[in-house]
Amino acid sequence: MDHVNPKAFSGTETAVNLRVRCRAHNALYAGQVFGRAHVARRMDLRRNKCPPPTAASFETAARGLRSLGFREPEARRALETLATKRDMEAAPVETILREALLVLT
């Protein structure tokens, strides 16, 4: 979702001020409104908030899967599948767990 009138410029959360845009077009519009340098800084800030997964991240996800009732071999198989994906390199534990649930169901 994208704001027609950005929230930074007193835009509202009402339906008339929202529109659907893909990520690329949302970034393009933000660059036009706020400047490319500002958008790049904000994107870097957002990326750096999520530390890369560690063995501990995958262990935490495995414990979460076991507490949800999945058996150890199932949890390990799902996490091993995810460990080979490039997207998981910078994913927080919540994302790892969510993606593991998608693999398992």
MOPAC internal coordinates of N, CA, C and O (Angstrom, degrees):
PM7 1SCF
backbone

  N    0.0000 0     0.00 0     0.00 0    0    0    0
  C    1.4430 1     0.00 0     0.00 0    1    0    0
  C    1.5229 1   109.28 1     0.00 0    2    1    0
  O    1.2310 1   121.27 1   -35.03 1    3    2    1
  N    1.2947 1   115.17 1   144.97 1    3    2    1
  C    1.4544 1   122.38 1  -178.04 1    5    3    2
  C    1.5224 1   107.86 1  -131.66 1    6    5    3
  O    1.2310 1   120.37 1   -32.83 1    7    6    5
  N    1.3192 1   116.90 1   147.17 1    7    6    5
  C    1.4633 1   121.33 1   177.40 1    9    7    6
  C    1.5187 1   109.56 1   -92.49 1   10    9    7
  O    1.2310 1   120.22 1   -51.56 1   11   10    9
  N    1.3152 1   117.18 1   128.44 1   11   10    9
  C    1.4620 1   121.42 1   175.79 1   13   11   10
  C    1.5279 1   108.42 1   -61.58 1   14   13   11
  O    1.2310 1   120.72 1   127.74 1   15   14   13
  N    1.3179 1   116.23 1   -52.26 1   15   14   13
  C    1.4583 1   122.35 1   172.94 1   17   15   14
  C    1.5284 1   105.62 1  -103.65 1   18   17   15
  O    1.2310 1   119.20 1   -70.52 1   19   18   17
  N    1.3486 1   119.12 1   109.48 1   19   18   17
  C    1.4630 1   121.75 1  -173.41 1   21   19   18
  C    1.5219 1   113.29 1   -54.41 1   22   21   19
  O    1.2310 1   121.27 1   -33.79 1   23   22   21
  N    1.3377 1   115.17 1   146.21 1   23   22   21
  C    1.4627 1   120.56 1   178.67 1   25   23   22
  C    1.5222 1   110.68 1   -58.57 1   26   25   23
  O    1.2310 1   119.95 1   147.53 1   27   26   25
  N    1.3227 1   117.69 1   -32.47 1   27   26   25
  C    1.4664 1   121.18 1   179.23 1   29   27   26
  C    1.5276 1   111.68 1   -64.21 1   30   29   27
  O    1.2310 1   120.76 1   159.56 1   31   30   29
  N    1.3364 1   116.16 1   -20.44 1   31   30   29
  C    1.4664 1   121.30 1   178.21 1   33   31   30
  C    1.5211 1   110.09 1  -112.66 1   34   33   31
  O    1.2310 1   120.65 1  -139.36 1   35   34   33
  N    1.3212 1   116.36 1    40.64 1   35   34   33
  C    1.4656 1   124.52 1   177.00 1   37   35   34
  C    1.5211 1   113.76 1    67.34 1   38   37   35
  O    1.2310 1   120.03 1  -154.63 1   39   38   37
  N    1.3300 1   117.55 1    25.37 1   39   38   37
  C    1.4592 1   120.29 1   174.85 1   41   39   38
  C    1.5171 1   110.47 1   -70.33 1   42   41   39
  O    1.2310 1   120.78 1   -29.06 1   43   42   41
  N    1.3166 1   116.11 1   150.94 1   43   42   41
  C    1.4586 1   120.80 1  -176.84 1   45   43   42
  C    1.5261 1   110.92 1  -101.97 1   46   45   43
  O    1.2310 1   121.13 1    -8.44 1   47   46   45
  N    1.3157 1   115.45 1   171.56 1   47   46   45
  C    1.4593 1   122.13 1   177.34 1   49   47   46
  C    1.5285 1   111.21 1   -95.51 1   50   49   47
  O    1.2310 1   119.91 1  -161.41 1   51   50   49
  N    1.3043 1   117.77 1    18.59 1   51   50   49
  C    1.4645 1   120.90 1  -178.56 1   53   51   50
  C    1.5241 1   110.62 1   -78.75 1   54   53   51
  O    1.2310 1   121.06 1   -20.18 1   55   54   53
  N    1.3211 1   115.59 1   159.82 1   55   54   53
  C    1.4612 1   121.39 1  -177.12 1   57   55   54
  C    1.5316 1   111.89 1   -61.23 1   58   57   55
  O    1.2310 1   119.70 1   145.16 1   59   58   57
  N    1.3144 1   118.18 1   -34.84 1   59   58   57
  C    1.4692 1   119.76 1  -178.56 1   61   59   58
  C    1.5209 1   112.34 1   -69.90 1   62   61   59
  O    1.2310 1   120.00 1   161.97 1   63   62   61
  N    1.3310 1   117.61 1   -18.03 1   63   62   61
  C    1.4597 1   120.75 1   179.84 1   65   63   62
  C    1.5315 1   111.95 1   -99.91 1   66   65   63
  O    1.2310 1   119.61 1  -175.72 1   67   66   65
  N    1.3157 1   118.34 1     4.28 1   67   66   65
  C    1.4597 1   121.92 1  -179.01 1   69   67   66
  C    1.5171 1   110.72 1  -112.36 1   70   69   67
  O    1.2310 1   121.37 1   -31.96 1   71   70   69
  N    1.3298 1   114.99 1   148.04 1   71   70   69
  C    1.4627 1   121.11 1   175.03 1   73   71   70
  C    1.5247 1   108.50 1  -147.39 1   74   73   71
  O    1.2310 1   121.08 1   -22.24 1   75   74   73
  N    1.3007 1   115.55 1   157.76 1   75   74   73
  C    1.4539 1   121.22 1  -179.86 1   77   75   74
  C    1.5216 1   108.99 1   -92.12 1   78   77   75
  O    1.2310 1   120.84 1   -51.87 1   79   78   77
  N    1.3202 1   116.00 1   128.13 1   79   78   77
  C    1.4651 1   121.92 1   176.35 1   81   79   78
  C    1.5103 1   108.96 1  -139.81 1   82   81   79
  O    1.2310 1   120.98 1   -30.89 1   83   82   81
  N    1.3205 1   115.73 1   149.11 1   83   82   81
  C    1.4553 1   119.02 1   173.77 1   85   83   82
  C    1.5312 1   107.97 1   -72.41 1   86   85   83
  O    1.2310 1   120.75 1   -13.92 1   87   86   85
  N    1.3012 1   116.17 1   166.08 1   87   86   85
  C    1.4642 1   121.08 1  -177.50 1   89   87   86
  C    1.5269 1   111.91 1   -58.31 1   90   89   87
  O    1.2310 1   120.54 1   137.54 1   91   90   89
  N    1.3323 1   116.58 1   -42.46 1   91   90   89
  C    1.4670 1   120.22 1  -177.62 1   93   91   90
  C    1.5264 1   111.56 1   -64.40 1   94   93   91
  O    1.2310 1   120.26 1   135.99 1   95   94   93
  N    1.3241 1   117.12 1   -44.01 1   95   94   93
  C    1.4663 1   119.52 1  -179.37 1   97   95   94
  C    1.5255 1   111.37 1   -72.49 1   98   97   95
  O    1.2310 1   120.22 1   147.82 1   99   98   97
  N    1.3188 1   117.18 1   -32.18 1   99   98   97
  C    1.4597 1   119.80 1   175.36 1  101   99   98
  C    1.5312 1   109.67 1   -63.17 1  102  101   99
  O    1.2310 1   120.43 1   136.07 1  103  102  101
  N    1.3320 1   116.77 1   -43.93 1  103  102  101
  C    1.4688 1   120.89 1   178.60 1  105  103  102
  C    1.5301 1   111.06 1   -65.64 1  106  105  103
  O    1.2310 1   120.39 1   141.50 1  107  106  105
  N    1.3250 1   116.85 1   -38.50 1  107  106  105
  C    1.4654 1   120.47 1   178.46 1  109  107  106
  C    1.5260 1   110.56 1   -62.28 1  110  109  107
  O    1.2310 1   120.47 1   133.48 1  111  110  109
  N    1.3245 1   116.71 1   -46.52 1  111  110  109
  C    1.4571 1   121.28 1   179.40 1  113  111  110
  C    1.5312 1   110.30 1   -63.66 1  114  113  111
  O    1.2310 1   120.23 1   136.79 1  115  114  113
  N    1.3324 1   117.16 1   -43.21 1  115  114  113
  C    1.4677 1   120.35 1   179.06 1  117  115  114
  C    1.5275 1   110.36 1   -61.34 1  118  117  115
  O    1.2310 1   120.21 1   140.72 1  119  118  117
  N    1.3257 1   117.19 1   -39.28 1  119  118  117
  C    1.4618 1   120.94 1   177.65 1  121  119  118
  C    1.5146 1   112.13 1   -63.27 1  122  121  119
  O    1.2310 1   120.61 1   142.99 1  123  122  121
  N    1.3300 1   116.44 1   -37.01 1  123  122  121
  C    1.4629 1   120.65 1   178.53 1  125  123  122
  C    1.5275 1   111.07 1   -69.17 1  126  125  123
  O    1.2310 1   120.36 1   142.53 1  127  126  125
  N    1.3241 1   116.91 1   -37.47 1  127  126  125
  C    1.4619 1   121.33 1  -176.41 1  129  127  126
  C    1.5247 1   111.76 1   -81.42 1  130  129  127
  O    1.2310 1   120.30 1   132.26 1  131  130  129
  N    1.3422 1   117.03 1   -47.74 1  131  130  129
  C    1.4574 1   120.97 1  -172.59 1  133  131  130
  C    1.5214 1   114.48 1  -102.95 1  134  133  131
  O    1.2310 1   120.13 1   166.00 1  135  134  133
  N    1.3240 1   117.36 1   -14.00 1  135  134  133
  C    1.4569 1   121.25 1  -176.38 1  137  135  134
  C    1.5246 1   110.20 1    98.37 1  138  137  135
  O    1.2310 1   121.34 1   -37.58 1  139  138  137
  N    1.3312 1   115.04 1   142.42 1  139  138  137
  C    1.4648 1   120.13 1  -175.60 1  141  139  138
  C    1.5248 1   112.75 1   -64.32 1  142  141  139
  O    1.2310 1   120.21 1   143.61 1  143  142  141
  N    1.3235 1   117.20 1   -36.39 1  143  142  141
  C    1.4690 1   120.50 1  -178.79 1  145  143  142
  C    1.5272 1   110.44 1   -64.44 1  146  145  143
  O    1.2310 1   120.40 1   137.41 1  147  146  145
  N    1.3242 1   116.84 1   -42.59 1  147  146  145
  C    1.4660 1   120.88 1   179.01 1  149  147  146
  C    1.5280 1   110.46 1   -62.86 1  150  149  147
  O    1.2310 1   120.29 1   135.06 1  151  150  149
  N    1.3233 1   117.04 1   -44.94 1  151  150  149
  C    1.4619 1   121.42 1   179.94 1  153  151  150
  C    1.5266 1   110.11 1   -63.03 1  154  153  151
  O    1.2310 1   119.98 1   137.98 1  155  154  153
  N    1.3162 1   117.64 1   -42.02 1  155  154  153
  C    1.4710 1   121.02 1   179.36 1  157  155  154
  C    1.5254 1   110.66 1   -62.47 1  158  157  155
  O    1.2310 1   120.02 1   137.43 1  159  158  157
  N    1.3399 1   117.58 1   -42.57 1  159  158  157
  C    1.4697 1   120.65 1   178.20 1  161  159  158
  C    1.5220 1   111.26 1   -62.28 1  162  161  159
  O    1.2310 1   120.52 1   136.55 1  163  162  161
  N    1.3292 1   116.62 1   -43.45 1  163  162  161
  C    1.4696 1   120.67 1  -179.84 1  165  163  162
  C    1.5250 1   111.73 1   -65.32 1  166  165  163
  O    1.2310 1   120.47 1   141.40 1  167  166  165
  N    1.3395 1   116.71 1   -38.60 1  167  166  165
  C    1.4604 1   119.98 1   179.22 1  169  167  166
  C    1.5320 1   110.18 1   -67.45 1  170  169  167
  O    1.2310 1   120.13 1   139.32 1  171  170  169
  N    1.3283 1   117.35 1   -40.68 1  171  170  169
  C    1.4698 1   120.71 1   176.89 1  173  171  170
  C    1.5216 1   110.89 1   -62.96 1  174  173  171
  O    1.2310 1   120.50 1   138.34 1  175  174  173
  N    1.3227 1   116.65 1   -41.66 1  175  174  173
  C    1.4541 1   121.28 1   178.46 1  177  175  174
  C    1.5269 1   110.29 1   -60.24 1  178  177  175
  O    1.2310 1   120.39 1   135.07 1  179  178  177
  N    1.3159 1   116.87 1   -44.93 1  179  178  177
  C    1.4682 1   120.93 1   180.00 1  181  179  178
  C    1.5280 1   111.14 1   -64.77 1  182  181  179
  O    1.2310 1   120.23 1   136.98 1  183  182  181
  N    1.3232 1   117.17 1   -43.02 1  183  182  181
  C    1.4701 1   120.69 1   179.48 1  185  183  182
  C    1.5208 1   111.51 1   -63.04 1  186  185  183
  O    1.2310 1   120.30 1   140.05 1  187  186  185
  N    1.3209 1   117.03 1   -39.95 1  187  186  185
  C    1.4606 1   120.86 1  -176.02 1  189  187  186
  C    1.5223 1   113.28 1   -76.58 1  190  189  187
  O    1.2310 1   119.84 1   167.84 1  191  190  189
  N    1.3302 1   117.91 1   -12.16 1  191  190  189
  C    1.4547 1   120.66 1   176.63 1  193  191  190
  C    1.5133 1   111.39 1   -69.32 1  194  193  191
  O    1.2310 1   120.40 1   151.33 1  195  194  193
  N    1.3030 1   116.84 1   -28.67 1  195  194  193
  C    1.4648 1   121.65 1  -177.31 1  197  195  194
  C    1.5214 1   109.26 1  -100.98 1  198  197  195
  O    1.2310 1   119.97 1   -73.67 1  199  198  197
  N    1.3166 1   117.65 1   106.33 1  199  198  197
  C    1.4610 1   118.72 1   179.02 1  201  199  198
  C    1.5250 1   110.68 1   -67.79 1  202  201  199
  O    1.2310 1   119.94 1   -27.27 1  203  202  201
  N    1.3187 1   117.71 1   152.73 1  203  202  201
  C    1.4523 1   119.33 1   178.92 1  205  203  202
  C    1.5137 1   110.89 1   -64.04 1  206  205  203
  O    1.2310 1   120.84 1   -29.24 1  207  206  205
  N    1.3233 1   115.99 1   150.76 1  207  206  205
  C    1.4586 1   117.70 1  -178.47 1  209  207  206
  C    1.5182 1   111.19 1   -66.16 1  210  209  207
  O    1.2310 1   121.37 1   -34.08 1  211  210  209
  N    1.2729 1   114.99 1   145.92 1  211  210  209
  C    1.4561 1   121.51 1   176.92 1  213  211  210
  C    1.5173 1   107.22 1  -118.89 1  214  213  211
  O    1.2310 1   120.96 1    -2.95 1  215  214  213
  N    1.3006 1   115.76 1   177.05 1  215  214  213
  C    1.4554 1   118.65 1   175.23 1  217  215  214
  C    1.5310 1   109.03 1   -57.98 1  218  217  215
  O    1.2310 1   120.78 1   146.67 1  219  218  217
  N    1.3255 1   116.11 1   -33.33 1  219  218  217
  C    1.4674 1   119.97 1   178.61 1  221  219  218
  C    1.5209 1   110.92 1   -64.95 1  222  221  219
  O    1.2310 1   119.81 1   143.43 1  223  222  221
  N    1.3363 1   117.98 1   -36.57 1  223  222  221
  C    1.4669 1   120.89 1   178.16 1  225  223  222
  C    1.5142 1   110.72 1   -61.84 1  226  225  223
  O    1.2310 1   120.67 1   136.27 1  227  226  225
  N    1.3186 1   116.33 1   -43.73 1  227  226  225
  C    1.4535 1   119.85 1   179.78 1  229  227  226
  C    1.5269 1   110.84 1   -70.96 1  230  229  227
  O    1.2310 1   120.07 1   146.76 1  231  230  229
  N    1.3488 1   117.48 1   -33.24 1  231  230  229
  C    1.4650 1   120.18 1   176.20 1  233  231  230
  C    1.5243 1   110.29 1   -66.06 1  234  233  231
  O    1.2310 1   120.44 1   138.07 1  235  234  233
  N    1.3111 1   116.76 1   -41.93 1  235  234  233
  C    1.4551 1   120.69 1   178.02 1  237  235  234
  C    1.5243 1   110.25 1   -61.64 1  238  237  235
  O    1.2310 1   120.65 1   136.45 1  239  238  237
  N    1.3307 1   116.36 1   -43.55 1  239  238  237
  C    1.4660 1   120.40 1   177.78 1  241  239  238
  C    1.5226 1   110.71 1   -63.29 1  242  241  239
  O    1.2310 1   120.03 1   140.53 1  243  242  241
  N    1.3271 1   117.55 1   -39.47 1  243  242  241
  C    1.4718 1   120.96 1   178.35 1  245  243  242
  C    1.5244 1   110.64 1   -62.82 1  246  245  243
  O    1.2310 1   120.31 1   137.19 1  247  246  245
  N    1.3344 1   117.02 1   -42.81 1  247  246  245
  C    1.4711 1   119.73 1   177.27 1  249  247  246
  C    1.5185 1   110.57 1   -62.39 1  250  249  247
  O    1.2310 1   120.56 1   139.60 1  251  250  249
  N    1.3266 1   116.53 1   -40.40 1  251  250  249
  C    1.4627 1   120.43 1   178.20 1  253  251  250
  C    1.5192 1   111.84 1   -62.17 1  254  253  251
  O    1.2310 1   120.52 1   136.89 1  255  254  253
  N    1.3223 1   116.61 1   -43.11 1  255  254  253
  C    1.4666 1   120.17 1   179.07 1  257  255  254
  C    1.5276 1   110.91 1   -64.73 1  258  257  255
  O    1.2310 1   120.37 1   139.33 1  259  258  257
  N    1.3309 1   116.89 1   -40.67 1  259  258  257
  C    1.4683 1   119.74 1   178.34 1  261  259  258
  C    1.5244 1   110.97 1   -64.93 1  262  261  259
  O    1.2310 1   120.35 1   140.88 1  263  262  261
  N    1.3235 1   116.94 1   -39.12 1  263  262  261
  C    1.4701 1   119.22 1   179.65 1  265  263  262
  C    1.5283 1   111.32 1   -69.44 1  266  265  263
  O    1.2310 1   120.18 1   159.36 1  267  266  265
  N    1.3239 1   117.27 1   -20.64 1  267  266  265
  C    1.4615 1   120.84 1   175.31 1  269  267  266
  C    1.5231 1   112.41 1   -84.30 1  270  269  267
  O    1.2310 1   120.57 1   177.44 1  271  270  269
  N    1.3274 1   116.52 1    -2.56 1  271  270  269
  C    1.4561 1   120.25 1   175.49 1  273  271  270
  C    1.5140 1   115.68 1   105.56 1  274  273  271
  O    1.2310 1   119.56 1  -177.58 1  275  274  273
  N    1.3108 1   118.45 1     2.42 1  275  274  273
  C    1.4598 1   120.46 1   177.26 1  277  275  274
  C    1.5209 1   109.38 1   -80.92 1  278  277  275
  O    1.2310 1   120.84 1   -35.12 1  279  278  277
  N    1.3114 1   115.99 1   144.88 1  279  278  277
  C    1.4642 1   120.43 1   178.58 1  281  279  278
  C    1.5231 1   110.29 1   -77.02 1  282  281  279
  O    1.2310 1   121.35 1   -22.87 1  283  282  281
  N    1.3213 1   115.02 1   157.13 1  283  282  281
  C    1.4725 1   121.27 1  -178.45 1  285  283  282
  C    1.5250 1   113.29 1   -52.63 1  286  285  283
  O    1.2310 1   118.90 1   131.60 1  287  286  285
  N    1.3421 1   119.70 1   -48.40 1  287  286  285
  C    1.4698 1   119.12 1  -179.17 1  289  287  286
  C    1.5363 1   112.89 1   -62.50 1  290  289  287
  O    1.2310 1   120.75 1   143.33 1  291  290  289
  N    1.3307 1   116.17 1   -36.67 1  291  290  289
  C    1.4690 1   119.74 1   178.17 1  293  291  290
  C    1.5254 1   110.79 1   -65.23 1  294  293  291
  O    1.2310 1   121.05 1   134.87 1  295  294  293
  N    1.3158 1   115.59 1   -45.13 1  295  294  293
  C    1.4670 1   120.29 1  -179.74 1  297  295  294
  C    1.5206 1   110.72 1   -62.47 1  298  297  295
  O    1.2310 1   120.10 1   134.51 1  299  298  297
  N    1.3295 1   117.41 1   -45.49 1  299  298  297
  C    1.4656 1   121.18 1   179.98 1  301  299  298
  C    1.5203 1   111.40 1   -62.51 1  302  301  299
  O    1.2310 1   120.25 1   138.20 1  303  302  301
  N    1.3313 1   117.14 1   -41.80 1  303  302  301
  C    1.4728 1   120.92 1   179.91 1  305  303  302
  C    1.5292 1   110.47 1   -61.49 1  306  305  303
  O    1.2310 1   120.53 1   134.86 1  307  306  305
  N    1.3201 1   116.59 1   -45.14 1  307  306  305
  C    1.4681 1   120.47 1  -179.94 1  309  307  306
  C    1.5231 1   110.94 1   -63.26 1  310  309  307
  O    1.2310 1   120.28 1   136.35 1  311  310  309
  N    1.3233 1   117.07 1   -43.65 1  311  310  309
  C    1.4653 1   120.50 1  -178.39 1  313  311  310
  C    1.5243 1   111.87 1   -70.79 1  314  313  311
  O    1.2310 1   120.08 1   146.71 1  315  314  313
  N    1.3122 1   117.46 1   -33.29 1  315  314  313
  C    1.4664 1   119.85 1   175.66 1  317  315  314
  C    1.5202 1   110.61 1   -66.60 1  318  317  315
  O    1.2310 1   120.71 1   143.00 1  319  318  317
  N    1.3238 1   116.25 1   -37.00 1  319  318  317
  C    1.4658 1   120.55 1   176.05 1  321  319  318
  C    1.5235 1   110.32 1   -62.02 1  322  321  319
  O    1.2310 1   120.71 1   136.76 1  323  322  321
  N    1.3210 1   116.25 1   -43.24 1  323  322  321
  C    1.4697 1   120.61 1  -178.51 1  325  323  322
  C    1.5224 1   112.40 1   -70.67 1  326  325  323
  O    1.2310 1   120.10 1   147.62 1  327  326  325
  N    1.3040 1   117.41 1   -32.38 1  327  326  325
  C    1.4632 1   120.95 1  -177.48 1  329  327  326
  C    1.5259 1   111.71 1   -62.97 1  330  329  327
  O    1.2310 1   119.85 1   157.96 1  331  330  329
  N    1.3241 1   117.88 1   -22.04 1  331  330  329
  C    1.4634 1   120.75 1   179.72 1  333  331  330
  C    1.5217 1   112.43 1   -85.55 1  334  333  331
  O    1.2310 1   119.84 1   168.86 1  335  334  333
  N    1.3276 1   117.92 1   -11.14 1  335  334  333
  C    1.4693 1   121.24 1  -179.03 1  337  335  334
  C    1.5184 1   110.76 1   -82.48 1  338  337  335
  O    1.2310 1   121.04 1   -40.75 1  339  338  337
  N    1.3055 1   115.61 1   139.25 1  339  338  337
  C    1.4692 1   120.60 1   178.97 1  341  339  338
  C    1.5189 1   111.58 1   -67.49 1  342  341  339
  O    1.2310 1   120.10 1   146.51 1  343  342  341
  N    1.3196 1   117.42 1   -33.49 1  343  342  341
  C    1.4644 1   121.72 1  -177.80 1  345  343  342
  C    1.5244 1   112.33 1   -60.30 1  346  345  343
  O    1.2310 1   120.58 1   153.83 1  347  346  345
  N    1.3079 1   116.50 1   -26.17 1  347  346  345
  C    1.4564 1   120.60 1  -175.30 1  349  347  346
  C    1.5195 1   113.11 1   -80.52 1  350  349  347
  O    1.2310 1   119.97 1   172.95 1  351  350  349
  N    1.3296 1   117.66 1    -7.05 1  351  350  349
  C    1.4667 1   120.70 1  -177.91 1  353  351  350
  C    1.5250 1   112.24 1   -59.83 1  354  353  351
  O    1.2310 1   120.04 1   143.05 1  355  354  353
  N    1.3131 1   117.53 1   -36.95 1  355  354  353
  C    1.4619 1   120.69 1  -176.90 1  357  355  354
  C    1.5197 1   111.97 1  -118.42 1  358  357  355
  O    1.2310 1   120.23 1  -156.90 1  359  358  357
  N    1.3283 1   117.17 1    23.10 1  359  358  357
  C    1.4605 1   120.47 1  -175.74 1  361  359  358
  C    1.5260 1   111.40 1   -88.07 1  362  361  359
  O    1.2310 1   120.46 1   -40.27 1  363  362  361
  N    1.3372 1   116.72 1   139.73 1  363  362  361
  C    1.4619 1   119.78 1   173.83 1  365  363  362
  C    1.5290 1   110.19 1   -73.92 1  366  365  363
  O    1.2310 1   120.77 1   -11.21 1  367  366  365
  N    1.3178 1   116.14 1   168.79 1  367  366  365
  C    1.4644 1   121.91 1  -177.75 1  369  367  366
  C    1.5314 1   111.02 1   -56.48 1  370  369  367
  O    1.2310 1   120.22 1   140.29 1  371  370  369
  N    1.3187 1   117.18 1   -39.71 1  371  370  369
  C    1.4626 1   120.64 1  -178.31 1  373  371  370
  C    1.5229 1   111.14 1   -60.20 1  374  373  371
  O    1.2310 1   120.53 1   138.82 1  375  374  373
  N    1.3167 1   116.58 1   -41.18 1  375  374  373
  C    1.4595 1   120.89 1   179.31 1  377  375  374
  C    1.5224 1   110.70 1   -68.25 1  378  377  375
  O    1.2310 1   120.48 1   138.83 1  379  378  377
  N    1.3218 1   116.70 1   -41.17 1  379  378  377
  C    1.4656 1   120.67 1   178.29 1  381  379  378
  C    1.5231 1   109.52 1   -59.76 1  382  381  379
  O    1.2310 1   120.54 1   134.87 1  383  382  381
  N    1.3270 1   116.58 1   -45.13 1  383  382  381
  C    1.4590 1   120.60 1  -179.84 1  385  383  382
  C    1.5252 1   111.19 1   -64.52 1  386  385  383
  O    1.2310 1   120.38 1   136.16 1  387  386  385
  N    1.3224 1   116.89 1   -43.84 1  387  386  385
  C    1.4679 1   121.03 1   179.62 1  389  387  386
  C    1.5273 1   110.92 1   -61.37 1  390  389  387
  O    1.2310 1   120.39 1   134.77 1  391  390  389
  N    1.3240 1   116.87 1   -45.23 1  391  390  389
  C    1.4653 1   120.75 1   179.96 1  393  391  390
  C    1.5308 1   111.09 1   -67.17 1  394  393  391
  O    1.2310 1   120.17 1   144.03 1  395  394  393
  N    1.3283 1   117.28 1   -35.97 1  395  394  393
  C    1.4573 1   120.63 1   177.66 1  397  395  394
  C    1.5205 1   110.45 1   -64.49 1  398  397  395
  O    1.2310 1   120.28 1   141.39 1  399  398  397
  N    1.3229 1   117.07 1   -38.61 1  399  398  397
  C    1.4647 1   120.47 1   177.18 1  401  399  398
  C    1.5327 1   110.64 1   -63.55 1  402  401  399
  O    1.2310 1   120.52 1   143.10 1  403  402  401
  N    1.3283 1   116.62 1   -36.90 1  403  402  401
  C    1.4620 1   119.14 1   177.52 1  405  403  402
  C    1.5219 1   110.98 1   -66.09 1  406  405  403
  O    1.2310 1   119.99 1   142.77 1  407  406  405
  N    1.3135 1   117.63 1   -37.23 1  407  406  405
  C    1.4640 1   121.27 1   177.80 1  409  407  406
  C    1.5242 1   110.36 1   -65.72 1  410  409  407
  O    1.2310 1   120.83 1   140.25 1  411  410  409
  N    1.3106 1   116.01 1   -39.75 1  411  410  409
  C    1.4587 1   120.98 1  -174.82 1  413  411  410
  C    1.5307 1   114.26 1   -79.21 1  414  413  411
  O    1.2310 1   120.12 1   158.95 1  415  414  413
  N    1.3052 1   117.37 1   -21.05 1  415  414  413
  C    1.4766 1   118.82 1  -176.49 1  417  415  414
  C    1.5022 1   112.28 1  -110.03 1  418  417  415
  O    1.2310 1   120.10 1   180.00 1  419  418  417

